[in-house]
Amino acid sequence: MKTKTLKISEIEKDWWIADAESQILGRLASKIAQILRGKHKVNFVPHMDNGDCVVVINAEKIMVTGKKEEKKSYFRHTGYPGGVKTTSLALLRRTYPERIIENAVKGMLPHNKLGRRMLKHLKIYVGTDHPHSAQTPKTLEM
């Protein structure tokens, strides 16, 4: 029996909507990463982008456990000597709350061109309004 190879023309992308209100960050991010990767589909292949699109609303209401609100920090480097910048979770929640979910999901996707392409199918919004109602997204149950 031969294994059927998936073609690009056969890929169908569905749209999902996830409400981040009162959800734990890591559990929500792992479910979103699984859908973006396409592992929930029968025709999953690891070398192709056959995942679905995910819309996340209420990004500012995501929850973390323990003392992560004060102690968790995000690191980045400017590229210059001594250019390490740190940002706490509390400051990131006040300024750019959508980046909290984006960073968590990005760490769970492949760290290559394919992962960057998959991350483009993630749309994160503060509040309940989003411009993707024409795609009729299905509700993602957690």
C-alpha positions, 0 to 999 in steps of 0.5 A, spaced: 500 500 500 502 506 498 502 513 502 498 518 499 502 525 498 498 531 500 499 536 494 498 544 495 492 544 491 489 539 496 490 543 502 484 546 505 484 552 511 479 552 516 478 558 521 478 557 528 476 563 534 479 562 541 477 566 547 483 567 551 478 570 557 480 566 563 484 561 560 491 559 562 497 561 557 501 555 556 494 550 555 491 555 550 498 556 546 499 549 546 492 548 543 493 553 538 500 551 536 497 544 534 492 547 530 496 552 526 501 546 525 495 541 522 496 536 527 489 535 528 488 533 521 488 526 518 493 528 512 498 531 517 505 532 514 511 535 518 514 538 512 508 542 509 503 548 512 497 544 512 494 547 518 488 552 520 488 559 521 486 561 528 483 568 531 484 569 538 480 575 542 480 578 549 488 577 549 488 582 555 485 577 559 489 571 559 491 568 566 498 565 568 499 561 574 503 562 580 508 569 581 509 569 573 505 576 573 511 579 577 517 574 575 516 572 568 521 576 563 522 576 556 529 577 553 531 580 546 537 583 543 538 589 539 544 586 535 549 591 538 554 590 544 550 590 551 544 590 547 540 586 552 533 588 553 528 585 558 521 586 559 516 583 564 510 580 563 506 585 567 509 591 563 507 587 556 500 586 559 499 593 559 502 595 553 502 590 548 498 584 551 497 580 544 505 579 544 504 575 550 500 569 546 504 570 540 511 569 544 508 563 547 505 560 541 512 562 537 516 558 542 511 551 540 512 552 533 518 549 528 524 554 529 525 555 521 521 558 515 515 553 516 514 556 523 514 563 521 509 561 515 505 558 520 505 564 525 502 568 520 496 564 520 495 567 527 491 573 528 490 576 536 486 581 538 485 585 544 477 585 546 472 581 542 472 585 536 475 582 530 475 583 522 474 575 520 467 574 521 466 573 514 470 567 514 465 564 519 470 561 524 468 555 528 469 556 536 475 552 539 473 549 545 478 548 551 
